[in-house]
Amino acid sequence: MTVISVDLSNRPYDIHVRAGLLGDVGAILKPYARDSRVLVVTDENVAQAVLPQFEATLHSAGISCATFTLPAGEAGKSWTQLEQLTDWLLEQHVERSDHIIALGGGVVGDITGFAAHIIKRGCAFVQIPTTLLAQVDSSVGGKTAINSAAGKNLVGAFHQPALVLIDPELLSTLPTRQLAAGFAEVVKYGLIDDRAFFDFCADNLDSFFDGDPDIRAQAIIRSVQSKARIVAADETERTGTRALLNLGHTFGHALEADTGFSDRLFHGEAVAAGMALAFRYSVRLGLCPAEDAQHVTQLLQRAGLPTTLSEAGVTANGAALVDYMRHDKKMSAGTLPFLLARGIGQTFLSKDVALDDVAAFLDSEV
């Protein structure tokens, strides 16, 4: 078992990473089960692939559960689903001392965490991420949200989990496309400030996708360590340090909006294209060597990820994509901070990017 601590001053918590951990989850959750019962939130895909084993491990530890099942995909992160989830929690007589279990990918973790934050003015929750993207990114750090008509994750709150349990063996249940989408977030940590980790991803890409358990565990652990370090330094994005985790997201969220927040473009795929765009835009501004941008594009393409607007299925012009960006929650006084790069492992936050120039750049990418 590898245990990684998120060292927040007022509510630290641990992230457990171990292959086969799901088989012992009942014993681990025993202290978190009020009256030997837990409330579980999952989605339709996880309910088929993982929930039966999860329930069996709970029962072996003498824990019963009630389960709420969301639609799979971004459709599960809506106002309608939030209303239904909170109504269900109240019907189950949820108490503030309960720990709601989020068993699923990023959508499940995001809406469960948000529901836990608002139900009865706040109760605890536990993340058990079942996708690579959720294991290395969304399950750690306490960002919770739902989508709205105006954009992605615009309604939410910071609400840290009480515990995160990561079983790398769950990746064997994922289709290759979903695994690749999560790999984009793994690569992101190398692009932010760790060139050596980027090189690790490049050198071990084939082994990772072939299912090498050691390589997968290393990738997850190093990613989570990076995120835990950044979150502990800037939990609510007050200093700008945590904003580095948004590399590729400003472009990526616009691409998701254009494709209707649907399975036409997974979140990780949008982030991949967004990171490639961010590096090419940095080249346009004279900040980044062109060969670094090429290396980023090549690695993402090797993973089967989109790196251009056309590959992402985006048809909007630059002005329309920038209009989506204007709804970004990071917008301040008419200015939108952008994550740019001076090279691989040298990401920084710029607050003087002209959105008209971004629109022109995107038009040149078509």
Rosetta blueprint (number, residue, H / E / L):
1 M L
2 T E
3 V E
4 I E
5 S E
6 V E
7 D L
8 L L
9 S L
10 N L
11 R L
12 P L
13 Y E
14 D E
15 I E
16 H E
17 V E
18 R L
19 A L
20 G L
21 L H
22 L H
23 G H
24 D H
25 V H
26 G H
27 A H
28 I H
29 L H
30 K H
31 P H
32 Y H
33 A L
34 R E
35 D L
36 S L
37 R E
38 V E
39 L E
40 V E
41 V E
42 T E
43 D E
44 E H
45 N H
46 V H
47 A H
48 Q H
49 A H
50 V L
51 L H
52 P H
53 Q H
54 F H
55 E H
56 A H
57 T H
58 L H
59 H H
60 S H
61 A L
62 G L
63 I L
64 S E
65 C E
66 A E
67 T E
68 F E
69 T E
70 L E
71 P L
72 A L
73 G L
74 E H
75 A H
76 G H
77 K L
78 S L
79 W H
80 T H
81 Q H
82 L H
83 E H
84 Q H
85 L H
86 T H
87 D H
88 W H
89 L H
90 L H
91 E H
92 Q L
93 H L
94 V L
95 E L
96 R L
97 S L
98 D L
99 H E
100 I E
101 I E
102 A E
103 L E
104 G E
105 G L
106 G H
107 V H
108 V H
109 G H
110 D H
111 I H
112 T H
113 G H
114 F H
115 A H
116 A H
117 H H
118 I H
119 I H
120 K H
121 R H
122 G L
123 C L
124 A E
125 F E
126 V E
127 Q E
128 I E
129 P E
130 T L
131 T L
132 L H
133 L H
134 A H
135 Q H
136 V H
137 D H
138 S H
139 S L
140 V L
141 G L
142 G L
143 K E
144 T E
145 A E
146 I E
147 N E
148 S E
149 A L
150 A L
151 G E
152 K E
153 N E
154 L E
155 V E
156 G E
157 A E
158 F E
159 H L
160 Q L
161 P L
162 A L
163 L E
164 V E
165 L E
166 I E
167 D L
168 P H
169 E H
170 L H
171 L H
172 S H
173 T H
174 L L
175 P L
176 T H
177 R H
178 Q H
179 L H
180 A H
181 A H
182 G H
183 F H
184 A H
185 E H
186 V H
187 V H
188 K H
189 Y H
190 G H
191 L H
192 I H
193 D H
194 D L
195 R H
196 A H
197 F H
198 F H
199 D H
200 F H
201 C H
202 A H
203 D H
204 N L
205 L H
206 D H
207 S H
208 F H
209 F H
210 D H
211 G L
212 D L
213 P H
214 D H
215 I H
216 R H
217 A H
218 Q H
219 A H
220 I H
221 I H
222 R H
223 S H
224 V H
225 Q H
226 S H
227 K H
228 A H
229 R H
230 I H
231 V H
232 A H
233 A H
234 D L
235 E L
236 T L
237 E L
238 R L
239 T L
240 G L
241 T L
242 R H
243 A H
244 L H
245 L H
246 N H
247 L L
248 G L
249 H H
250 T H
251 F H
252 G H
253 H H
254 A H
255 L H
256 E H
257 A H
258 D H
259 T L
260 G L
261 F L
262 S L
263 D L
264 R L
265 L L
266 F L
267 H H
268 G H
269 E H
270 A H
271 V H
272 A H
273 A H
274 G H
275 M H
276 A H
277 L H
278 A H
279 F H
280 R H
281 Y H
282 S H
283 V H
284 R H
285 L L
286 G L
287 L L
288 C L
289 P L
290 A H
291 E H
292 D H
293 A H
294 Q H
295 H H
296 V H
297 T H
298 Q H
299 L H
300 L H
301 Q H
302 R H
303 A L
304 G L
305 L L
306 P L
307 T L
308 T L
309 L L
310 S L
311 E L
312 A L
313 G L
314 V L
315 T L
316 A L
317 N L
318 G H
319 A H
320 A H
321 L H
322 V H
323 D H
324 Y H
325 M H
326 R L
327 H L
328 D L
329 K L
330 K L
331 M L
332 S E
333 A L
334 G L
335 T E
336 L L
337 P L
338 F E
339 L E
340 L E
341 A E
342 R L
343 G L
344 I L
345 G L
346 Q L
347 T E
348 F E
349 L E
350 S E
351 K L
352 D L
353 V L
354 A L
355 L H
356 D H
357 D H
358 V H
359 A H
360 A H
361 F H
362 L H
363 D H
364 S H
365 E H
366 V L
